[in-house]
Amino acid sequence: MNAPCTSGFISIDCGLPGKTSYLDDNTKISYAPDAAFIDTGSNYNIANEYITPMLSRRYHNVRSFPDGARNCYVLGSIVPSSKYLLRATFKYGDYDGLGRPPIFDLHIGVNPWTTVNITDADTAVLVEAIVVVQVDFVQVCLINTGSGTPFISGLDLRPLKTTLYPQVNLMQGLVLLGRMNFGCPIILLPPRQTTKQGTRHHYKVHQKEVLIQIITSSEWRSISTTSRVNNVENDKFEAPSAVMQTAITPSNASRNIQFSWDPEPQPSDPSPGYIAIMYFSELDNLSSNQVRQFYISLNGKPWYSSAFRPEYLLSNAIFDNEPNRYYQYSITISATANSTLPPIINALEVFSVMNTTNVGTDAQDGSVSNNSVKPQNELRSNAYGHTSSLKIENRRFTYKELEMITSNFQRVIGQGGFGKVYDGFLEDGTQVAVKLRSHSSNQGDREFLAEYMSEGTLQEHIAGKNLTWRQRLRIAVESAQGLEYLHKGCNPVLIHRDVKATNILLNANMEAKIADFGLSKAFNNDNDTHISTNTLVGTPGYVDPEYQATMQPTTKSDVYSFGVVLLELITGKPVILRDPEPTSIIYWVRQRLAQGNIEGIVDPSMHGNHDVNGVWKAAEIALKCTAQTSVQRPTMTDVVAQLQECLELEEGHGDAIGGYYTGAPSEPYSGYNAYAADGQCTDASQTSTGFEVEHNFGRVTTMPTGPAAQ
């Protein structure tokens, strides 16, 4: 067998001693020891009784982490802002002689990936995620949760074409729940290859190996072809032909195909959203009087907009564009009234959705909230959100402690006017950012220890065009609550003076907090209505015109700036538009709303998925906030109450199922085909789809096992 194209691959045999790589006999892929990727943990071999001729060499050993709450592999040589498949594998094999398989968490950077639950010594567990990595490295971290010592057998990183799995973006990744290829022939395997979930078999496709879940049932009939099944032009998933060459159909032509599964709680999300991808291709060359056509429904509601008819020897996919959140999932495929043949399905993938960010932050000062280490032995947080109060942690960090937290200021994750920002971890595993003031900066204290706001700034997400209307409203409510706290909950009252989209930060749960208080000012007493200053501060496009005229900021100055942010959330537009001359977003919106054109201002990237009454109300709130005089503007308390009403309208709007598309995108793409017949490596950075797995397992299960046919 020719060696596969592995450019851009990282393949790690965790726990392999020494410095020498080896070539796997089965996959012809080179696996390296893990010492270059991590400097903690200990190497162990699994017990001899669990080593069989079928078991890949890389499962013979593990790296175990008895010390520390968090131990991280660092995978470098990443192409920034590219899409990658991450795969981790685990085979306990009683390596420690305790006979107690552990449970622990797995993170990608600061983002919870999955809980690894090892049920017995013999089963190999595989977990996968597809993510976009913003910088040139990614961390995979094992988290000790007190239920046994974390360990790992293998770790892989595979570059993906950027057009594949369009649901994956800077905001969210996909975690594999189950992947099934239906209808492949039954081949007798050793007894230990059979599990409660069905029989699994592996075979080579494009010089790689595909993990197959075979569903065996007398209720299903397998159909297959030896002809090549081609992908549609500009396919968003590119399932291999070998996967699409088999399918199942009901033995009884009057039966439906049905799949169901229950949600699997994740470390950071007890009820995660799910995305299903179903693959179809007609494998029989139908005569003129034969019709195979069917409906697809989810939990009894139409899932695809119309009846679907698979094309002969052409792969197509029906998939979710947005995650669904239900207590149970049941997909039914049923023949239409004029169909002469029962439905079929070739393959299925189900993913849960995870929040994702870069391991570091974008190189902008605004991506980290400013928490200062005060000489008076207090750590004051300057980030406020939907349930925030001004918290005093009463902890002082010495410079030596900051050196330990940041590993001697090893990794710079940002830089701004204040100075450099360094990545660090507290002893409990909490990720933080530490700022060191530059000599040229005159902003406050010398060192700041910051809460790590892993999703970066609101501005980045508005520009990325990936926020749903519901997410935008929640961010607006939480930001408004933060400002309301400054105006009503603080004594003395604080005026931020620089409210803008880059000063609203988002954490891993997409919760918003107001940040960057370098320009904030306090009232002297409760009777004050404004502050006198000698210098106009703020950001063009956000500054209150009344403040500009009087040089006296008030709480209503923050209200004005927040109104501009709210208009950004609604429209997706910058605060100053080229239309074609520079135009304020406020004027641009007022002009269109005066004509009753609400849809003309809504960000088109939301694809109409919003309650129009809620959008109208939000726009009216924004325009009230941006009134020319402060007396015409509401208070932040009023704004919070009205935005919560908008959110209630939207949450009452979200019962319909929609947004499902076939695998062929409308936009052209001239990238290379990962499944070229000649097997040549034509692109070093984009080579694989989620269907491709290169391992040789004894017993294996994904985590968790996913849906099964009924």
LODOSE-83314 format. One line per 4 residues: number of its first residue (from 0); for each residue x negated, y negated, z negated of C-alpha. Coordinates in Angstrom, 1 decimal. Layout:
NUM	X,Y,Z | ...
END
This chain:
0	0.0,0.0,0.0 | -1.3,-3.5,0.9 | -2.0,-5.8,-2.0 | 0.9,-8.2,-2.5
4	0.6,-12.0,-2.2 | 0.0,-13.1,-5.7 | -1.2,-16.7,-5.3 | 0.2,-18.8,-8.0
8	1.0,-15.8,-10.2 | 0.0,-15.5,-13.9 | 0.1,-11.9,-15.1 | -1.0,-11.3,-18.7
12	-1.4,-8.0,-20.5 | -0.9,-9.1,-24.0 | -3.2,-7.4,-26.5 | -5.6,-6.1,-23.9
16	-9.1,-6.3,-25.5 | -12.2,-7.7,-23.7 | -12.3,-10.1,-20.8 | -11.9,-7.7,-17.8
20	-8.8,-7.7,-15.6 | -7.4,-4.6,-13.9 | -5.3,-3.8,-10.9 | -2.0,-2.1,-11.8
24	-1.7,1.2,-10.0 | 2.0,0.7,-9.1 | 2.3,-3.0,-8.2 | -1.3,-3.7,-7.1
28	-1.1,-6.9,-9.1 | -4.0,-7.9,-11.2 | -3.4,-8.2,-15.0 | -5.6,-10.3,-17.3
32	-6.3,-10.1,-21.0 | -4.5,-12.8,-23.0 | -7.5,-14.2,-24.9 | -7.8,-17.1,-22.5
36	-4.2,-18.1,-23.2 | -3.9,-17.9,-27.0 | -6.3,-17.9,-30.0 | -4.1,-16.4,-32.7
40	-2.7,-12.9,-33.4 | -4.3,-9.5,-33.4 | -4.5,-6.7,-30.8 | -2.9,-3.2,-31.4
44	-2.3,-0.1,-29.4 | 1.2,1.5,-29.4 | 1.5,5.0,-30.9 | 0.4,7.8,-28.6
48	3.8,9.5,-28.7 | 5.3,6.6,-26.8 | 2.7,6.6,-24.0 | 4.0,8.6,-21.0
52	2.7,9.0,-17.4 | 5.5,6.8,-16.2 | 4.7,3.9,-18.5 | 2.7,1.1,-17.0
56	-0.8,0.5,-18.6 | 0.2,-3.0,-19.7 | 2.7,-1.5,-22.2 | 0.0,0.5,-24.0
60	-1.0,-2.4,-26.2 | 0.5,-5.5,-27.8 | -0.5,-8.7,-29.5 | 1.0,-9.2,-32.9
64	1.4,-12.4,-34.9 | 1.6,-11.8,-38.7 | 0.5,-15.3,-39.6 | 2.2,-18.6,-38.9
68	5.8,-19.5,-38.1 | 5.0,-20.3,-34.5 | 2.4,-18.9,-32.1 | 2.2,-20.2,-28.5
72	0.7,-19.0,-25.3 | -0.3,-21.9,-23.0 | -0.1,-21.1,-19.3 | -1.9,-23.7,-17.2
76	-2.4,-24.4,-13.5 | 1.2,-25.3,-13.1 | 2.4,-27.4,-10.2 | 4.2,-30.3,-11.9
80	8.0,-30.6,-11.4 | 8.1,-27.1,-9.8 | 10.4,-24.2,-10.4 | 9.2,-21.0,-12.1
84	10.4,-17.7,-13.2 | 9.1,-16.7,-16.7 | 9.2,-13.1,-17.8 | 8.3,-11.7,-21.2
88	8.2,-8.0,-22.0 | 8.2,-6.1,-25.3 | 7.6,-2.4,-26.2 | 7.3,-1.9,-30.0
92	6.0,1.7,-29.8 | 5.5,1.7,-33.6 | 2.2,-0.1,-33.1 | 2.1,-1.0,-36.8
96	3.1,2.4,-38.1 | 6.0,0.8,-40.1 | 8.8,2.2,-38.0 | 10.7,-1.2,-38.3
100	11.3,-2.9,-35.0 | 11.5,-6.7,-35.5 | 13.8,-9.5,-34.5 | 12.4,-12.9,-33.6
104	12.9,-15.9,-31.4 | 11.3,-16.9,-28.2 | 10.9,-20.5,-27.1 | 9.7,-22.2,-23.9
108	7.9,-25.2,-25.4 | 10.3,-26.7,-27.9 | 13.4,-25.1,-26.2 | 14.9,-22.0,-27.6
112	14.8,-19.2,-24.9 | 16.4,-16.1,-26.6 | 16.4,-13.9,-29.7 | 14.4,-10.8,-29.1
116	16.1,-7.9,-30.9 | 14.0,-4.7,-30.6 | 16.4,-1.8,-31.4 | 14.0,1.1,-31.3
120	10.3,2.0,-30.8 | 10.7,3.5,-27.3 | 12.8,1.0,-25.4 | 11.0,-1.7,-23.4
124	12.8,-5.1,-23.5 | 12.5,-7.6,-20.7 | 13.7,-11.3,-20.9 | 13.6,-13.8,-18.0
128	14.2,-17.5,-17.6 | 14.1,-19.8,-14.6 | 13.0,-23.3,-15.4 | 11.5,-26.5,-13.9
132	8.2,-27.4,-15.5 | 7.5,-31.1,-15.4 | 3.8,-31.1,-16.3 | 0.8,-28.9,-15.5
136	1.2,-26.3,-18.2 | 4.0,-24.5,-20.1 | 4.1,-23.0,-23.6 | 5.7,-19.7,-24.5
140	6.1,-19.5,-28.2 | 7.0,-16.6,-30.6 | 8.9,-17.8,-33.6 | 8.9,-15.8,-36.9
144	12.5,-15.9,-38.3 | 11.8,-13.7,-41.3 | 13.0,-10.4,-39.7 | 9.7,-8.8,-38.9
148	6.4,-9.7,-37.2 | 6.7,-11.1,-33.7 | 4.7,-9.3,-31.0 | 4.6,-9.2,-27.2
152	3.5,-6.8,-24.5 | 3.4,-8.8,-21.4 | 3.9,-12.3,-20.0 | 4.4,-13.3,-16.4
156	4.9,-16.5,-14.5 | 6.0,-16.6,-10.9 | 6.5,-19.7,-8.7 | 9.8,-20.0,-7.0
160	10.9,-22.0,-3.9 | 12.4,-25.2,-5.1 | 15.5,-24.6,-3.1 | 16.3,-21.3,-4.9
164	18.7,-21.2,-7.9 | 20.0,-24.8,-7.5 | 21.6,-24.7,-11.0 | 18.1,-25.0,-12.4
168	16.8,-28.6,-12.9 | 15.0,-30.8,-15.4 | 18.0,-30.6,-17.8 | 18.8,-26.9,-17.7
172	17.3,-23.5,-17.1 | 18.8,-20.1,-16.6 | 18.3,-17.1,-19.0 | 19.0,-13.7,-17.5
176	21.9,-11.8,-19.0 | 22.2,-9.1,-16.5 | 21.2,-8.2,-12.9 | 22.7,-5.3,-11.0
180	22.3,-3.8,-7.6 | 25.3,-1.7,-6.8 | 25.6,1.4,-4.7 | 21.9,2.5,-4.6
184	21.6,6.3,-4.3 | 21.4,8.4,-7.4 | 18.0,9.9,-7.9 | 17.3,12.4,-10.7
188	15.0,10.9,-13.3 | 13.4,12.2,-16.5 | 15.8,12.2,-19.5 | 14.2,9.2,-21.2
192	15.2,7.1,-18.1 | 18.9,7.4,-19.0 | 20.3,4.8,-21.5 | 23.8,4.0,-22.7
196	23.9,1.2,-20.2 | 23.5,3.5,-17.2 | 20.6,5.0,-15.2 | 17.8,2.7,-14.0
200	15.5,3.3,-11.1 | 12.8,1.2,-9.5 | 11.5,1.2,-5.9 | 9.3,-1.0,-3.8
204	10.6,-4.0,-1.9 | 8.3,-6.4,-0.1 | 5.3,-4.9,-2.0 | 7.0,-5.6,-5.3
208	9.3,-3.6,-7.5 | 13.0,-4.2,-8.0 | 14.6,-3.2,-11.3 | 17.9,-1.5,-10.5
212	20.9,-0.9,-12.8 | 22.9,2.0,-11.2 | 26.5,2.1,-12.2 | 27.8,5.6,-11.9
216	31.5,6.2,-11.9 | 34.0,8.4,-10.2 | 36.1,5.3,-9.6 | 33.6,3.8,-7.2
220	32.3,4.8,-3.9 | 28.9,3.8,-2.7 | 28.4,2.5,0.8 | 25.0,1.7,2.5
224	23.2,0.9,5.7 | 19.7,1.3,7.0 | 20.1,-1.8,9.1 | 18.4,-5.0,7.8
228	20.7,-7.4,6.1 | 19.7,-11.0,6.8 | 20.0,-14.1,4.6 | 22.2,-16.9,5.7
232	20.4,-19.9,7.0 | 19.0,-22.0,4.1 | 20.1,-19.4,1.6 | 20.0,-20.7,-2.0
236	19.2,-17.2,-3.4 | 17.5,-15.1,-0.7 | 18.5,-11.6,-2.1 | 16.1,-9.0,-0.5
240	17.6,-6.9,2.3 | 17.0,-3.7,0.3 | 19.3,-5.0,-2.4 | 22.0,-6.0,0.0
244	21.8,-2.7,2.0 | 24.0,-1.0,-0.7 | 27.4,-1.8,-2.2 | 30.3,-0.3,-4.1
248	34.0,-0.2,-3.3 | 36.9,1.3,-5.2 | 37.5,5.0,-4.4 | 41.2,4.2,-4.6
252	41.8,1.5,-2.0 | 44.5,-0.1,-4.1 | 42.2,-0.8,-7.0 | 40.4,-4.0,-7.9
256	36.8,-4.5,-8.9 | 36.5,-6.0,-12.3 | 33.5,-7.1,-14.5 | 33.7,-8.3,-18.1
260	31.3,-9.4,-20.7 | 31.3,-11.2,-24.0 | 29.1,-14.3,-24.8 | 25.8,-13.6,-26.5
264	24.9,-16.2,-29.1 | 21.5,-17.9,-28.5 | 19.2,-19.4,-31.1 | 20.3,-23.0,-30.4
268	23.8,-22.3,-28.9 | 26.3,-19.9,-30.5 | 28.5,-20.1,-27.4 | 26.3,-20.7,-24.4
272	27.6,-21.5,-20.9 | 27.3,-18.8,-18.2 | 26.6,-18.9,-14.5 | 27.5,-15.9,-12.3
276	26.1,-15.2,-8.9 | 27.8,-12.5,-6.8 | 26.3,-11.2,-3.6 | 28.3,-9.9,-0.6
280	27.6,-8.4,2.8 | 29.8,-6.3,5.0 | 27.9,-3.0,5.7 | 30.5,-1.3,7.9
284	30.8,-2.4,11.5 | 34.6,-2.9,11.4 | 36.9,-2.3,14.3 | 39.3,-5.0,15.5
288	42.2,-3.7,13.5 | 40.2,-3.5,10.2 | 40.1,-6.4,7.7 | 38.2,-6.7,4.5
292	39.2,-9.8,2.6 | 39.6,-10.5,-1.0 | 40.2,-13.1,-3.8 | 37.9,-13.7,-6.7
296	39.2,-14.8,-10.0 | 37.7,-15.6,-13.4 | 39.9,-15.0,-16.5 | 43.0,-14.9,-14.3
300	42.3,-18.2,-12.5 | 41.0,-18.6,-8.9 | 37.2,-18.7,-9.0 | 36.6,-19.2,-5.3
304	38.7,-21.7,-3.4 | 40.1,-19.3,-0.8 | 40.1,-15.7,0.3 | 36.6,-14.5,1.1
308	35.6,-12.2,4.0 | 32.0,-10.9,3.9 | 30.1,-11.1,7.2 | 28.5,-8.1,8.8
312	24.9,-7.6,7.8 | 24.6,-11.1,6.5 | 24.0,-11.9,2.9 | 26.1,-14.5,1.2
316	26.6,-15.5,-2.4 | 29.5,-16.9,-4.4 | 28.3,-18.7,-7.5 | 29.0,-21.2,-10.2
320	27.6,-24.7,-9.8 | 28.3,-25.6,-13.4 | 28.3,-23.2,-16.4 | 31.6,-21.9,-17.8
324	32.2,-21.6,-21.6 | 34.8,-19.0,-22.6 | 35.2,-16.5,-25.5 | 35.2,-13.7,-22.9
328	34.5,-13.4,-19.2 | 36.5,-11.2,-16.8 | 35.9,-11.4,-13.1 | 38.4,-9.7,-10.8
332	37.9,-9.0,-7.1 | 41.2,-8.1,-5.4 | 42.2,-7.4,-1.8 | 44.5,-9.9,0.0
336	47.9,-8.8,1.3 | 46.6,-8.6,4.9 | 43.4,-6.7,4.0 | 43.2,-3.2,5.3
340	40.1,-2.3,3.2 | 39.4,-2.6,-0.5 | 36.9,-5.2,-1.8 | 33.2,-4.6,-2.1
344	30.3,-6.1,-4.0 | 26.5,-5.7,-3.3 | 24.9,-7.3,-6.3 | 25.5,-9.4,-9.3
348	23.4,-11.8,-11.5 | 24.7,-13.4,-14.7 | 22.7,-16.1,-16.5 | 23.3,-18.1,-19.6
352	22.3,-21.7,-19.6 | 19.5,-23.2,-21.7 | 18.6,-26.8,-22.3 | 15.1,-27.4,-20.9
356	12.5,-30.1,-21.1 | 8.8,-30.3,-20.3 | 6.5,-28.9,-23.0 | 5.1,-32.5,-23.2
360	7.0,-35.6,-22.5 | 6.8,-37.8,-19.5 | 3.9,-40.1,-19.7 | 6.0,-43.0,-20.9
364	6.0,-44.6,-24.2 | 9.8,-44.6,-24.3 | 10.0,-40.9,-24.4 | 9.1,-40.8,-28.1
368	10.9,-42.5,-30.9 | 8.8,-44.7,-33.2 | 8.5,-43.4,-36.7 | 5.9,-45.3,-38.7
372	3.6,-43.9,-41.4 | 3.9,-46.6,-44.0 | 1.2,-47.4,-46.6 | 3.9,-47.6,-49.2
376	4.3,-43.8,-49.0 | 7.4,-43.6,-46.9 | 8.1,-42.2,-43.4 | 10.9,-44.3,-41.9
380	12.8,-43.0,-38.9 | 13.6,-45.4,-36.2 | 15.9,-43.2,-34.1 | 19.6,-43.2,-34.7
384	22.3,-41.1,-33.2 | 25.9,-39.9,-33.6 | 25.6,-38.9,-37.3 | 22.5,-40.9,-38.2
388	21.7,-42.9,-41.2 | 18.4,-44.7,-41.8 | 16.5,-41.9,-43.5 | 13.4,-42.2,-45.7
392	11.5,-39.0,-45.8 | 9.2,-40.1,-48.6 | 6.1,-38.5,-47.2 | 2.8,-40.0,-46.4
396	0.3,-38.4,-44.0 | -3.4,-39.0,-44.4 | -5.5,-39.4,-41.3 | -7.0,-36.0,-41.9
400	-3.5,-34.5,-41.9 | -2.8,-36.2,-38.6 | -5.9,-34.6,-37.2 | -4.7,-31.2,-38.3
404	-1.1,-31.8,-37.0 | -2.5,-32.8,-33.5 | -5.4,-30.3,-33.4 | -7.8,-33.2,-33.6
408	-5.8,-35.3,-31.2 | -6.3,-32.8,-28.5 | -3.3,-33.2,-26.1 | -2.1,-36.6,-24.9
412	1.6,-36.5,-23.9 | 2.2,-40.2,-23.2 | 0.8,-43.7,-23.3 | 2.4,-47.1,-23.6
416	1.9,-50.6,-24.8 | 1.4,-49.3,-28.4 | -1.3,-46.8,-27.6 | -1.7,-43.1,-26.9
420	0.9,-40.4,-27.9 | -0.3,-37.0,-29.0 | 1.5,-33.7,-29.3 | 1.5,-32.0,-32.7
424	3.2,-29.5,-35.0 | 4.0,-29.7,-38.7 | 3.3,-26.7,-40.9 | 6.9,-25.6,-40.6
428	6.7,-25.5,-36.8 | 8.5,-28.8,-36.2 | 7.2,-30.4,-33.1 | 6.3,-34.1,-33.5
432	4.6,-36.8,-31.5 | 1.9,-39.0,-33.1 | 1.1,-42.5,-31.8 | -2.3,-44.2,-32.4
436	-2.2,-47.9,-32.0 | -4.7,-49.2,-29.4 | -7.0,-52.1,-30.3 | -5.1,-54.4,-28.0
440	-1.7,-53.7,-29.5 | -0.1,-55.9,-32.1 | 2.9,-53.7,-32.8 | 3.1,-52.7,-36.5
444	1.3,-50.0,-38.2 | -1.8,-48.1,-37.0 | -0.3,-44.7,-36.9 | 3.2,-43.5,-36.2
448	4.6,-40.0,-36.6 | 7.6,-39.5,-34.3 | 10.5,-37.2,-34.0 | 9.9,-35.3,-30.8
452	12.8,-36.2,-28.4 | 12.2,-33.4,-25.9 | 14.7,-34.5,-23.2 | 13.1,-37.9,-22.7
456	15.0,-41.0,-21.8 | 18.5,-41.6,-20.7 | 17.1,-43.5,-17.7 | 15.3,-40.3,-16.5
460	18.6,-38.4,-16.5 | 20.6,-41.1,-14.8 | 18.0,-41.2,-12.1 | 17.9,-37.4,-11.9
464	21.7,-37.4,-10.9 | 22.3,-34.3,-13.0 | 24.6,-35.6,-15.8 | 28.2,-34.6,-15.9
468	30.8,-37.2,-16.8 | 31.4,-35.4,-20.1 | 27.7,-35.5,-21.0 | 27.6,-39.2,-20.1
472	30.5,-40.0,-22.4 | 29.0,-38.1,-25.3 | 25.7,-39.9,-24.8 | 27.6,-43.2,-24.7
476	29.5,-42.4,-27.9 | 26.4,-41.3,-29.8 | 24.4,-44.3,-28.7 | 27.3,-46.6,-29.6
480	27.4,-45.0,-33.1 | 23.7,-45.6,-33.5 | 24.1,-49.3,-32.8 | 27.2,-49.5,-35.0
484	25.1,-48.1,-37.8 | 22.4,-50.8,-37.3 | 25.1,-53.5,-37.3 | 27.3,-52.2,-40.2
488	25.3,-49.5,-42.1 | 22.0,-51.3,-42.6 | 21.3,-53.9,-45.3 | 20.1,-56.3,-44.0
492	22.0,-55.9,-40.7 | 19.6,-55.1,-37.8 | 19.8,-56.4,-34.2 | 17.9,-54.2,-31.8
496	17.4,-56.9,-29.1 | 16.2,-54.4,-26.5 | 19.0,-51.9,-25.8 | 18.5,-50.3,-22.5
500	18.6,-46.8,-20.9 | 14.9,-46.2,-21.5 | 15.3,-46.9,-25.2 | 18.0,-44.2,-25.6
504	16.3,-40.9,-26.1 | 17.8,-37.4,-25.9 | 16.9,-34.3,-27.9 | 17.0,-30.7,-26.9
508	20.7,-30.6,-27.5 | 21.2,-33.7,-25.3 | 22.1,-35.7,-28.4 | 21.4,-39.4,-28.0
512	19.5,-41.6,-30.3 | 18.6,-45.3,-30.1 | 14.9,-45.8,-30.3 | 12.0,-48.3,-29.9
516	12.6,-51.0,-32.6 | 9.6,-53.0,-31.9 | 11.7,-56.1,-31.1 | 14.5,-55.6,-33.7
520	15.3,-58.4,-36.2 | 17.2,-58.5,-39.4 | 19.8,-61.0,-40.7 | 18.7,-62.8,-43.9
524	22.0,-62.3,-45.6 | 25.5,-61.0,-44.9 | 26.8,-64.5,-44.1 | 24.5,-65.0,-41.1
528	25.9,-64.7,-37.6 | 22.7,-65.1,-35.6 | 18.9,-65.3,-35.9 | 16.8,-68.2,-34.7
532	13.7,-67.1,-32.7 | 11.1,-69.0,-30.7 | 10.7,-66.3,-28.0 | 13.2,-64.7,-25.7
536	12.7,-60.9,-25.8 | 14.5,-58.1,-24.0 | 14.5,-56.6,-20.5 | 15.8,-58.3,-17.4
540	19.3,-57.3,-16.5 | 20.1,-56.3,-20.1 | 19.7,-59.7,-21.9 | 22.8,-61.5,-23.2
544	23.2,-64.8,-21.2 | 24.4,-66.5,-24.4 | 21.2,-65.5,-26.2 | 19.2,-66.7,-23.2
548	20.8,-70.1,-23.5 | 20.6,-70.5,-27.3 | 17.6,-68.4,-28.2 | 19.8,-67.1,-31.0
552	20.5,-63.3,-30.8 | 23.5,-61.8,-32.5 | 25.0,-58.4,-32.9 | 27.1,-59.2,-29.8
556	23.8,-59.5,-27.9 | 23.3,-55.7,-28.5 | 27.0,-55.2,-27.4 | 26.2,-57.0,-24.1
560	23.1,-54.8,-23.5 | 25.1,-51.7,-24.3 | 27.8,-52.6,-21.8 | 25.1,-52.7,-19.1
564	23.9,-49.2,-20.2 | 27.5,-48.0,-20.0 | 27.8,-49.3,-16.4 | 24.6,-47.4,-15.6
568	26.2,-44.2,-16.9 | 29.4,-44.8,-14.9 | 27.8,-45.8,-11.6 | 24.3,-44.2,-11.6
572	23.1,-47.5,-10.3 | 20.1,-49.6,-11.5 | 20.9,-52.8,-13.4 | 19.7,-54.9,-10.5
576	20.9,-53.7,-7.1 | 19.7,-54.6,-3.7 | 23.0,-55.3,-2.0 | 21.1,-56.5,0.2
580	20.1,-59.4,-2.1 | 19.4,-58.7,-5.8 | 22.8,-58.3,-7.5 | 23.7,-57.7,-11.1
584	25.4,-54.3,-11.7 | 28.0,-56.3,-13.7 | 28.9,-58.4,-10.7 | 28.8,-55.4,-8.4
588	31.3,-53.5,-10.6 | 33.6,-56.4,-11.2 | 33.9,-57.1,-7.5 | 35.0,-53.5,-6.7
592	37.3,-53.1,-9.7 | 39.0,-56.4,-8.7 | 40.1,-54.5,-5.5 | 41.3,-51.5,-7.6
596	38.5,-49.4,-6.2 | 37.6,-47.2,-9.3 | 36.2,-44.4,-7.2 | 34.0,-46.8,-5.4
600	31.9,-47.4,-8.6 | 31.7,-43.8,-9.8 | 28.4,-42.0,-9.5 | 28.9,-39.7,-6.4
604	26.6,-37.1,-8.0 | 29.5,-36.2,-10.3 | 31.4,-34.9,-7.3 | 34.7,-36.2,-8.5
608	34.6,-34.0,-11.7 | 36.0,-36.6,-14.1 | 39.3,-37.8,-15.5 | 40.0,-41.0,-13.6
612	41.9,-42.6,-16.5 | 38.9,-42.0,-18.7 | 36.6,-43.7,-16.1 | 38.9,-46.7,-15.9
616	38.9,-47.1,-19.6 | 35.2,-46.8,-19.9 | 34.7,-49.3,-17.1 | 37.0,-51.8,-18.9
620	35.1,-51.3,-22.1 | 31.8,-52.0,-20.3 | 33.2,-55.2,-18.7 | 34.5,-56.4,-22.1
624	31.1,-55.8,-23.6 | 29.4,-57.9,-20.8 | 31.7,-60.9,-21.1 | 29.8,-64.2,-20.7
628	30.6,-65.4,-24.2 | 30.1,-63.4,-27.4 | 33.5,-64.2,-28.9 | 35.1,-62.3,-26.0
632	33.1,-59.1,-26.7 | 34.2,-56.3,-29.0 | 32.2,-55.2,-31.9 | 30.3,-51.9,-31.8
636	32.9,-50.4,-34.1 | 35.6,-51.2,-31.5 | 33.4,-49.8,-28.7 | 32.9,-46.5,-30.6
640	36.6,-46.1,-31.1 | 37.5,-46.7,-27.5 | 34.8,-44.5,-26.1 | 35.9,-41.7,-28.3
644	39.4,-42.0,-26.7 | 37.7,-41.7,-23.3 | 35.9,-38.6,-24.4 | 39.2,-37.1,-25.6
648	40.8,-37.8,-22.2 | 37.9,-36.0,-20.5 | 37.9,-33.0,-22.8 | 41.6,-32.6,-22.2
652	40.9,-32.7,-18.4 | 38.4,-29.8,-18.3 | 40.6,-26.8,-18.1 | 40.5,-26.3,-14.3
656	37.9,-24.0,-12.7 | 36.1,-25.5,-9.8 | 32.8,-26.2,-8.1 | 32.0,-22.8,-6.6
660	30.2,-22.5,-3.4 | 28.8,-20.0,-1.0 | 25.0,-19.5,-0.8 | 24.4,-21.5,2.4
664	23.7,-25.2,1.5 | 24.8,-28.0,3.8 | 21.4,-29.7,3.8 | 18.7,-28.2,6.1
668	15.5,-26.8,4.7 | 12.5,-25.8,6.7 | 10.6,-23.9,4.0 | 9.1,-20.5,4.4
672	10.8,-17.2,4.1 | 9.6,-15.3,1.0 | 10.6,-12.0,2.6 | 8.7,-12.3,5.9
676	8.3,-8.8,7.4 | 4.6,-9.2,7.9 | 4.1,-9.7,4.2 | 1.7,-12.5,4.7
680	1.2,-15.1,2.0 | 2.4,-18.3,3.7 | 2.9,-20.5,0.7 | 0.8,-20.1,-2.4
684	3.2,-21.9,-4.7 | 6.6,-20.5,-3.8 | 6.9,-16.8,-3.4 | 9.6,-15.0,-5.3
688	13.3,-14.7,-6.3 | 14.8,-13.5,-9.5 | 15.6,-10.2,-7.9 | 12.0,-9.2,-7.7
692	10.4,-7.5,-10.7 | 7.0,-5.9,-10.6 | 7.0,-3.5,-13.5 | 7.0,0.2,-14.1
696	9.0,0.9,-17.3 | 9.9,4.0,-19.3 | 13.2,3.0,-20.8 | 14.0,-0.7,-20.2
700	16.8,-3.1,-21.0 | 17.2,-6.7,-20.3 | 18.1,-8.9,-23.4 | 21.1,-8.5,-23.6
704	22.3,-5.8,-21.1 | 24.9,-7.9,-19.4 | 28.2,-7.0,-17.7 | 29.3,-3.6,-16.4
708	31.8,-2.7,-13.8 | 35.2,-1.5,-15.0
END
